[in-house]
Amino acid sequence: MQTSRAVLFIRARHVGPDERAVIEAQISAQRDAGQKLADSLRTDIVTEYIEHGGTDRLERRPIVQRMLAELGQARSIDYVITYHADRLARRTADLTAINQSIETAGARLLFAAG
């Protein structure tokens, strides 16, 4: 039986230059939640994308753009897992565009926070 494959998207908000421990804790918590969801689906996380800073318009987010481009090229990913919708986008139009690209690549967007 073939195991499904997922990518994990993590975004750690910018909290200040001297707060590296806070950023690492954000990344770790999102990674753990994403891995827990992947485990429950019996899915392997094959790639992890980590973006630092706040959300911006889609055209100004190179990590998200790279993830979407690689999904479109590979077409072998079943799921994109992220902690919550606001990790990918705050604007509804951007989230809709991201989700459309994910679906076009044959994958499904899942949220680890519920």
C-alpha positions as CSV (number, residue, x, y, z in Angstrom):
1,M,0.0,0.0,0.0
2,Q,1.4,3.4,-1.0
3,T,1.7,6.0,1.7
4,S,0.3,9.4,1.0
5,R,2.6,12.4,1.0
6,A,2.3,15.8,2.4
7,V,4.1,19.1,2.7
8,L,4.1,21.2,5.8
9,F,3.8,25.0,5.7
10,I,4.9,26.9,8.8
11,R,4.9,30.6,9.3
12,A,6.5,32.2,12.3
13,R,5.5,35.8,12.9
14,H,8.2,38.4,13.4
15,V,8.5,39.1,17.1
16,G,11.7,41.1,17.3
17,P,15.4,40.7,16.8
18,D,16.1,39.4,20.3
19,E,13.3,36.9,20.5
20,R,14.8,33.9,18.6
21,A,13.5,31.5,21.3
22,V,9.9,32.7,20.7
23,I,10.2,32.2,17.0
24,E,11.7,28.7,17.5
25,A,8.9,27.8,19.9
26,Q,6.3,28.9,17.2
27,I,8.0,26.8,14.6
28,S,8.2,23.8,16.9
29,A,4.6,24.0,18.0
30,Q,3.4,24.2,14.4
31,R,5.7,21.4,13.3
32,D,4.4,19.2,16.1
33,A,0.8,19.9,15.3
34,G,1.4,19.2,11.6
35,Q,3.2,16.0,12.3
36,K,0.4,14.8,14.7
37,L,-2.1,15.4,11.9
38,A,0.1,13.7,9.3
39,D,0.5,10.7,11.7
40,S,-3.3,10.4,12.1
41,L,-3.6,10.3,8.3
42,R,-0.7,7.9,8.0
43,T,0.9,10.5,5.8
44,D,4.6,11.2,5.3
45,I,5.7,14.8,5.4
46,V,8.2,15.0,2.6
47,T,9.0,18.7,2.5
48,E,8.7,21.5,5.0
49,Y,8.4,25.2,4.1
50,I,9.1,27.8,6.7
51,E,8.3,31.4,6.3
52,H,9.4,34.1,8.7
53,G,7.5,37.4,9.3
54,G,4.0,38.6,8.8
55,T,1.7,37.7,5.9
56,D,1.7,40.0,2.9
57,R,0.1,39.9,-0.5
58,L,0.7,36.6,-2.3
59,E,3.0,38.2,-4.9
60,R,5.4,39.3,-2.1
61,R,5.7,35.8,-0.4
62,P,8.5,33.9,-2.1
63,I,8.2,30.8,0.2
64,V,4.5,30.4,-0.6
65,Q,5.2,30.9,-4.3
66,R,8.0,28.3,-4.2
67,M,5.8,25.8,-2.5
68,L,2.9,26.3,-5.0
69,A,5.3,26.1,-7.9
70,E,6.9,22.9,-6.6
71,L,3.5,21.4,-5.9
72,G,2.4,22.1,-9.5
73,Q,5.6,20.5,-10.9
74,A,5.6,17.4,-8.7
75,R,1.9,16.6,-8.7
76,S,2.8,13.8,-6.2
77,I,1.6,15.5,-3.0
78,D,-1.7,14.5,-1.4
79,Y,-1.9,17.2,1.3
80,V,-0.6,20.6,2.3
81,I,-0.7,20.8,6.0
82,T,-0.5,24.1,7.9
83,Y,-1.4,25.0,11.5
84,H,-4.3,27.4,10.7
85,A,-5.6,29.3,7.7
86,D,-3.9,32.5,8.9
87,R,-0.5,30.9,8.6
88,L,-1.0,30.9,4.8
89,A,-2.9,34.2,4.4
90,R,-4.9,36.8,6.2
91,R,-6.7,38.1,3.1
92,T,-9.6,35.9,1.8
93,A,-8.6,36.5,-1.8
94,D,-5.1,35.3,-1.2
95,L,-6.2,32.2,0.7
96,T,-8.7,31.4,-2.1
97,A,-5.9,31.7,-4.7
98,I,-3.5,29.6,-2.7
99,N,-6.1,26.9,-2.1
100,Q,-7.0,26.9,-5.8
101,S,-3.4,26.3,-6.7
102,I,-3.1,23.5,-4.2
103,E,-6.2,21.8,-5.6
104,T,-5.0,22.3,-9.2
105,A,-1.8,20.5,-8.2
106,G,-4.0,17.6,-7.0
107,A,-3.5,18.1,-3.3
108,R,-5.8,19.0,-0.4
109,L,-5.3,21.8,2.2
110,L,-5.6,20.7,5.8
111,F,-5.4,22.6,9.0
112,A,-3.7,21.0,12.1
113,A,-5.5,23.3,14.5
114,G,-8.9,21.9,13.6
